[in-house]
Amino acid sequence: MKDEATAGADKSHAAQLTVWDVPSATVAGERFRVMVGVRCSAGCDLGGRELSLFDQHGSRAATAKLGRDIWPDTEALYVAEVEAKAPPTAGNFQWETKMDGWNSELAHAGGSFPMTVRVVAAPDCEVTVRAVDREKQTPIRGARVVMHPYRAVTDDNGIARVRVARGQYDILVSGSQYLPASTSVEVAADLSTCAELDADQPDEVIE
């Protein structure tokens, strides 16, 4: 036979957390924002409830309150934007969002969700990447440039400027209807490079 405490625990509603819009990288010591969503397993109103963000040491880094309205096109998901300060040194750090349990008409159990905060040194160099069609030698607009963990997109002139810390990088450039191209560079000062992309040929249709 279950005791009253166990029976009450069985009836607890669970807080289900999720996190998105975590920056691909944050400069050491700078502030960053993430979006946190919480829903009750039974669809209860969570508007105004407080949640917290804890750093790699288990210290509370930020708090926020959930909005009063349900996030569009979701089932009882309440959302908050949380702002915190990144650690002062570069590295990958395991943080966690948490919501404590509470009692209303029924008991609600707390919940948590892990997240990785990727911290990089302050950029001190600028890399200019020009993306062009290899055959036509015309600029490619909207090409994605990745110098992990830094990212940028080319403008109308096919140019992207990426601020990075000094070091060795693989530059990956990709665009819609183009095959990706990559190259390695050693960044010790500002530099420019050109990425020539080949058009992605559609598969031939055999009749």
C-alpha positions as CSV (number, residue, x, y, z in Angstrom):
1,M,0.0,0.0,0.0
2,K,1.4,3.4,-1.0
3,D,1.8,6.0,1.8
4,E,0.2,9.5,1.3
5,A,3.5,11.1,0.3
6,T,4.1,8.6,-2.5
7,A,0.5,8.9,-3.7
8,G,0.8,12.6,-3.8
9,A,4.0,12.4,-5.8
10,D,2.3,10.1,-8.3
11,K,-0.2,12.9,-9.0
12,S,2.4,15.6,-9.5
13,H,2.5,17.4,-12.8
14,A,5.9,17.6,-14.5
15,A,7.5,20.8,-15.9
16,Q,9.0,20.0,-19.3
17,L,11.8,22.5,-20.4
18,T,13.4,23.2,-23.7
19,V,16.0,25.7,-24.8
20,W,16.7,27.2,-28.2
21,D,18.5,30.2,-29.9
22,V,21.7,29.3,-28.0
23,P,24.5,31.3,-29.7
24,S,26.9,29.2,-31.7
25,A,29.6,31.0,-29.8
26,T,29.8,33.9,-27.2
27,V,32.8,36.1,-26.6
28,A,34.3,35.6,-23.2
29,G,32.8,37.9,-20.6
30,E,30.1,39.2,-22.8
31,R,26.4,38.9,-22.3
32,F,24.2,36.5,-24.4
33,R,20.6,35.5,-24.6
34,V,18.7,32.2,-25.0
35,M,15.1,31.3,-25.3
36,V,13.6,28.9,-22.7
37,G,10.2,27.2,-23.0
38,V,8.3,25.4,-20.3
39,R,5.1,23.4,-20.4
40,C,3.2,21.5,-17.8
41,S,2.6,17.8,-18.6
42,A,-1.1,18.5,-18.0
43,G,-1.2,21.8,-19.9
44,C,-1.5,24.1,-16.8
45,D,-1.1,27.9,-17.0
46,L,2.6,28.7,-16.2
47,G,2.5,32.4,-17.1
48,G,4.6,34.4,-14.7
49,R,6.4,31.4,-13.2
50,E,10.2,31.9,-12.5
51,L,13.0,29.9,-13.9
52,S,16.7,30.1,-13.5
53,L,19.9,29.5,-15.5
54,F,22.8,27.9,-13.6
55,D,26.5,28.0,-14.7
56,Q,29.1,25.3,-14.8
57,H,29.7,25.7,-11.1
58,G,26.1,25.3,-10.2
59,S,25.8,29.0,-9.4
60,R,22.7,30.9,-10.4
61,A,23.6,33.0,-13.5
62,A,20.3,34.5,-14.3
63,T,16.5,34.4,-13.6
64,A,13.5,35.2,-15.7
65,K,9.7,34.9,-15.6
66,L,7.7,33.1,-18.2
67,G,5.4,35.3,-20.4
68,R,1.7,35.3,-19.7
69,D,0.7,34.1,-23.2
70,I,1.1,30.6,-24.8
71,W,3.8,30.6,-27.5
72,P,2.1,30.6,-31.0
73,D,1.3,27.2,-32.6
74,T,2.2,25.2,-29.4
75,E,0.3,23.3,-26.8
76,A,0.6,25.3,-23.6
77,L,4.3,26.3,-24.0
78,Y,5.2,29.4,-22.1
79,V,8.5,31.2,-23.0
80,A,11.0,33.5,-21.5
81,E,14.1,35.2,-22.9
82,V,17.0,34.8,-20.5
83,E,20.1,36.9,-20.5
84,A,23.4,35.9,-18.8
85,K,27.1,36.7,-18.8
86,A,29.5,34.2,-20.4
87,P,32.4,32.8,-18.5
88,P,35.6,34.9,-18.6
89,T,37.7,32.2,-20.4
90,A,37.3,30.3,-23.6
91,G,35.9,26.8,-23.6
92,N,32.8,24.7,-23.7
93,F,30.8,24.9,-20.5
94,Q,27.8,22.8,-19.4
95,W,25.0,25.0,-18.0
96,E,21.5,24.1,-17.0
97,T,18.0,25.8,-17.0
98,K,15.8,24.8,-14.0
99,M,12.4,25.4,-12.7
100,D,11.6,24.6,-9.1
101,G,8.5,22.6,-8.1
102,W,5.5,24.3,-6.6
103,N,2.1,23.6,-5.3
104,S,-1.2,25.1,-6.6
105,E,-4.3,23.0,-6.7
106,L,-2.0,20.0,-7.5
107,A,1.7,19.5,-6.8
108,H,4.1,20.4,-9.7
109,A,7.5,18.7,-9.9
110,G,10.4,20.8,-11.0
111,G,12.3,20.3,-14.3
112,S,15.6,21.0,-15.9
113,F,17.3,21.1,-19.3
114,P,21.1,21.0,-20.1
115,M,22.8,23.3,-22.5
116,T,26.3,23.9,-23.7
117,V,27.7,27.5,-23.6
118,R,30.6,27.7,-26.1
119,V,32.9,30.6,-25.2
120,V,35.6,32.0,-27.5
121,A,38.3,34.6,-27.1
122,A,37.6,38.2,-28.2
123,P,38.1,38.5,-31.9
124,D,41.1,40.5,-33.0
125,C,41.3,39.8,-36.7
126,E,38.9,40.2,-39.7
127,V,38.8,37.6,-42.4
128,T,37.1,38.7,-45.7
129,V,35.7,35.8,-47.7
130,R,34.5,36.4,-51.3
131,A,32.3,33.6,-52.8
132,V,32.1,33.4,-56.6
133,D,30.7,31.0,-59.2
134,R,33.8,29.2,-60.5
135,E,32.5,29.1,-64.1
136,K,30.8,32.5,-64.4
137,Q,33.1,34.3,-61.9
138,T,30.0,36.1,-60.6
139,P,29.4,36.7,-56.8
140,I,27.3,34.4,-54.9
141,R,24.8,36.1,-52.6
142,G,23.7,34.4,-49.4
143,A,26.5,31.9,-49.2
144,R,27.1,30.6,-45.7
145,V,30.7,31.0,-44.4
146,V,31.7,29.0,-41.3
147,M,35.0,29.3,-39.5
148,H,34.0,27.2,-36.5
149,P,32.6,28.5,-34.3
150,Y,32.2,31.9,-36.2
151,R,29.7,32.3,-38.9
152,A,28.6,34.8,-41.5
153,V,26.6,35.2,-44.8
154,T,27.8,36.8,-48.0
155,D,26.2,40.1,-49.1
156,D,25.0,41.1,-52.6
157,N,28.7,41.3,-53.7
158,G,29.4,37.8,-52.5
159,I,31.5,39.1,-49.6
160,A,31.3,38.0,-45.9
161,R,33.5,39.5,-43.2
162,V,34.1,37.3,-40.2
163,R,35.7,38.6,-37.0
164,V,37.8,35.9,-35.4
165,A,40.5,35.3,-32.8
166,R,44.0,34.5,-34.1
167,G,44.5,30.8,-34.9
168,Q,44.2,28.0,-37.4
169,Y,40.8,27.7,-39.1
170,D,39.0,25.6,-41.7
171,I,36.8,27.9,-43.9
172,L,33.7,26.2,-45.2
173,V,31.7,28.0,-47.8
174,S,28.3,26.7,-49.0
175,G,25.4,28.1,-51.0
176,S,22.1,27.0,-52.4
177,Q,22.6,25.1,-55.7
178,Y,26.4,25.0,-55.1
179,L,28.8,22.3,-53.9
180,P,30.6,23.4,-50.7
181,A,34.2,24.4,-50.8
182,S,36.7,24.5,-48.0
183,T,40.2,25.7,-47.3
184,S,42.5,26.0,-44.3
185,V,44.1,29.3,-43.2
186,E,46.3,30.5,-40.4
187,V,45.0,33.8,-39.1
188,A,47.7,36.0,-37.6
189,A,46.3,39.3,-39.0
190,D,43.5,40.6,-41.2
191,L,43.3,38.6,-44.5
192,S,41.2,38.1,-47.6
193,T,40.5,34.9,-49.5
194,C,38.3,33.8,-52.4
195,A,36.1,30.7,-52.5
196,E,35.2,29.4,-56.0
197,L,32.1,27.2,-55.8
198,D,31.0,24.8,-58.5
199,A,27.3,24.7,-59.4
200,D,25.5,21.6,-58.1
201,Q,24.5,19.7,-61.3
202,P,21.1,18.1,-61.0
203,D,20.9,14.3,-61.5
204,E,20.2,13.4,-65.1
205,V,16.8,12.0,-65.8
206,I,16.9,8.8,-67.8
207,E,13.8,8.3,-69.9
